[in-house]
Amino acid sequence: MSNDPVTLMVARRVARGRYRAFSAWLDEGCRLAADFDGFLGSGVLAPPPGDDEYQIVFRFRDESTLAAWEHSASRHAWLARGQGLFDAPHEHRATGLGSWFHDAAGNAPPRWKQATAIWLAFFPVSLAFQWLFGDALGSLPLFPRILLSTLMMTPLMVFLFIPLITRLLAPWLNGRPAALGRLERLLHPGRS
């Protein structure tokens, strides 16, 4: 069993007309997970316009702390309360940062694409952080300044921006130019 941090990513489609109840249920689940030993954070990525599939992320210190939460009576009761709020979920377990880029079959894009995606998430977050807090932290010595900035930015990157950028860039990362294929079908409907 690995001692690396483990992320459980779950995709759930909201049942028709159940958005408010689903949203309250998700909030409850995030609070519940936060009470467990080894919990590192959670996040919810809303679907793009026209879609109803939410991405829910739970991160734990290691596999054993995730397993304790997964097999707990309180989690099972929470899942039971969610019946009827969503369709069958899809779950994916990931270990380490590089696992954000693996698809369901375990395939990963080339490292240069992974590096590009991380940079595309990291640059705007770093820029915004410096714009908002740079003056306040500028008077600090180098070590505490870097310590504070990384303590603040790392959770944002791991739980929000890297999952978001990998979802937005998924067609490019996985070599499936979906948008180009759709455009081609629109321009030339007789071709397939």
Residue, then its C-alpha position, 0 to 999 in steps of 0.5 A: m500500500s502506497n504512502d503517497p497522497v491519494t485522490l478520489m475523483v468522482a463524476r456524478r450526473v445530477a438527476r433532473g430537477r434535483y440540483r438544489a438537493f444535490s448541491a446540499w448533499l455534496d456540501e454535506g459530503c465535503r464536511l463529512a470527509a473533513d472530519f476524517d483523519g488524513f483528509l487533505g481537502s476536497g473540491v467540486l468542479a461544476p459542469p460546463p454549460g449544457d452539461d450536468e456532470y459534476q467532478i468531485v475530488f477528495r484527497f487523503r494523506d494515503e491509501s489507508t486514510l482514504a480507505a477508512w473514510e470510504h468504508s466508514a458508516s457515516r460515508h455509507a449513510w451519506l451515500a444512501r441519503g444521496q440516492g435519487l439525486f444523481d445517476a451512476p457515478h464514475e470513480h477514478r483513484a489517483t496517486g501523485l501529481g502525474s496521475w491527474f493526467h491519466d485517463a480511465a484506461g491509465n494512459a497519460p499524455p506526453r510529459w511536455k503536454q503535462a508540463t504545458a497544462i501545469w504551466l497554464a494553470f500555474f502562471p495565472v494563479s502565480l500572477a494573481f497571487q503576486w498582484l494581490f499579496g506581493d506588496a504585503l509579502g514583499s517586505l518579508p525575507l525570502f524564506p518566509r515569503i516563499l513559505l507563505s506563498t507556496l502554502m497558499m497556492t499549493p491547495l489552490m493548484v492541487f484541488l482547483f486549478i490543475p483539475l480544471i485545466t486538465r478537464l478543459l484541455a482533455p481533448w488536446l492532452n489525450g490526442r482527441p481534437a474533439a472540437l476540430g472533429r465537431l467543426e469538421r462534421l458541421l462544415h462537411p456533414g456528408r463525411s464521416 
